[in-house]
Structure formats: structure tokens, C-alpha cells
Amino acid sequence: MPVHPAHPLDPVRTVDPAGPVGTAVRVTRLTRVYPSGPTPVTALAGVDVGFDRGTFTAVMGPSGSGKSTLLHVAAGLDRPTSGRVVLGDTDLSTLSETRLTELRRTRMGFVFQAFNLIGALTVEENIVLPLRLAGVRPDRAWLGQVVARVGLTDRLRHRPAALSGGQQQRVAIARALATRPEVVFCDEPTGALDSHTAAQVLTLLRAIVDEHGLTVVMVTHDPVAASYADRVLVLADGRIVADLPRSGAARIAERLAALDGRAVR
Ligand SMILES: Nc1ncnc2c1ncn2[C@@H]1O[C@H](COP(=O)(O)OP(=O)(O)OP(=O)(O)O)[C@@H](O)[C@H]1O
């Protein structure tokens, strides 16, 4: 087993260069209906999609199109009304709430727009919190790589309030990676950041896919953010209306505008 230097400038490949194979998460005929008042809201109207291991997918679409709902259901934070979510070879619908919580803590990572760090804990304590909650012994070599990769080695004893927004989001990414999850779900991870800081965070997400073979699924409104992804899924009215390969921001914005025009007609 080679020993990898834990330095952010060393692009260490811990996976086969051919890339990991298989599907990290697959959702099948997924629907989610919210029983909201007299008229139920159909947030997902039959979504079929697989996210391959070692890939970065952006999920886009107009406000209310179902992006966050898809992310939450795929991540087991919310149950579908019908359809299936399979992580690796585990069908989430077969799990009790307790087992689902365990699975989320050990096999998934989460990054949200609002960072969601715990102010009373240090950076290091925030990063290892998922391991403590899961009762999993920290893999020190992996944590060292993660902390170095996100550039936080000299900030571990600080509290989140003493960090910039970009640094806080990098802590949140390190926390999401602490258990070496199979999939990292990100909901507007750059929504609260300026464009320069956002670029650093997106470069980091790209790097964890390329260097460590992790799978990232990211909801975003921003074509620039989506241009870091290998694939861009576009939702409208709870359905996938486009599945685009990696493209530049201008091309993504063009395709979104074209789809929007079609939806209006
Ligand atoms: N808890 C809820 N109760 C009732 N309706 C909900 C609930 N959560 C979401 N919805 C509705 O489901 C639909 C999809 O919402 P969702 O948040 O997934 O969209 P989105 O594409 O992420 O939107 P945005 O870009 O504005 O965050 C919307 O019509 C929304 O109003």
C-alpha cells in the first residue's frame, strides 16, 4: 500500500487511473408529492437517473423544478412517495430510519449553502463530528489528506466564526469527506460565496472527484459552477428535461435559456 504525501499541491491518485466503475447512486421512477393544502404539489414526477462512481454531476433547473427535492430524496434525507433509491447495492426503501441514519453518516457526505458548522466547536472538531456521531474510528491518514487538500492545516484550532465564508465552506467539505463517503451531495455550495471564493470551492470539489474517485452531485443555479461538472442534468416540473455533457458556462446558459423558452411556449 503506497504512502501518499498529504500535501494540497500533490495531486495524488488513490484510485485506478481508469476510474472506479459502476453506479454510486441510482434513482428509479422517483416521485415525491407533498400533501400541501387542498392541492398536493408534485415535486418529482418520475425521475430515472444513475450517478456513476467518480463523476461530478450538476443539477440545474428553474426555481421550484425539484432540484433540492431530488437531492434530499437521493440522499435519504426525505423518503420518496414512490420509486427507489439505491446506493451501491443498498435499496434505501428497505431500511429503517435508524439504519438510514447510519448509512447517511457513513456512506454519504453533505455540503449546504449555509455551511451548517457548529460554532462552539473548533474546525477540527467540526470535521470529525460525523465520525464521532457514527462511532467510527478516524482514519488519520485520510483525514490528514483531506485537511491538507482543503488547505486548513493551520486553522484546525480556530472556531468557524474566525474564518472567511470560503474557509468555512472548505471546513464543511472536509467534514463531508471525513468518513470517505461514496457520494457527496451539495446543495448550492457556492450560493453564499463571491465568485473568486466560489471558484476555489469548485476546484476543490473537482479535485476530490479526479484525485480520489469520489462522486459529487451538486445542485446549482450558476452555469459557471455547473461548468466544473462532467454532466449537467436539467429539471423542469419535477422531470429531467436535459442531460448535457461537460460544457462551458456560456454553452450551459444557452441551453438553459433554450429549454426555458421551450417550457414557456
Ligand atoms: N415541504 C414542502 N411542502 C410542500 N411543498 C414543497 C415542500 N418542499 C418543496 N415543495 C415544493 O416542491 C416543488 C419543488 O421544490 P424544490 O425545493 O425541490 O425546488 P428547487 O428546484 O430546489 O427550487 P429552488 O431552486 O427555488 O431551491 C416546489 O413547488 C416547492 O414549492
The ligand as an ORCA input file, in Angstrom:
! r2SCAN-3c Opt
* xyz 0 1
  N     -42.004     20.648      2.413
  C     -42.697     21.014      1.329
  N     -44.042     21.093      1.385
  C     -44.768     21.431      0.282
  N     -44.228     21.715     -0.901
  C     -42.880     21.653     -1.014
  C     -42.057     21.313      0.084
  N     -40.768     21.336     -0.315
  C     -40.785     21.678     -1.639
  N     -42.069     21.879     -2.041
  C     -42.495     22.233     -3.418
  O     -41.960     21.266     -4.300
  C     -41.546     21.887     -5.514
  C     -40.061     21.587     -5.737
  O     -39.317     22.236     -4.698
  P     -37.743     22.181     -4.628
  O     -37.315     22.916     -3.406
  O     -37.284     20.792     -4.806
  O     -37.338     23.005     -5.939
  P     -35.937     23.615     -6.346
  O     -35.791     23.357     -7.799
  O     -34.867     23.128     -5.456
  O     -36.203     25.167     -6.093
  P     -35.174     26.348     -5.720
  O     -34.275     26.488     -6.913
  O     -36.080     27.547     -5.562
  O     -34.475     25.966     -4.459
  C     -41.858     23.362     -5.364
  O     -43.126     23.593     -5.965
  C     -41.946     23.557     -3.862
  O     -42.794     24.621     -3.550
*
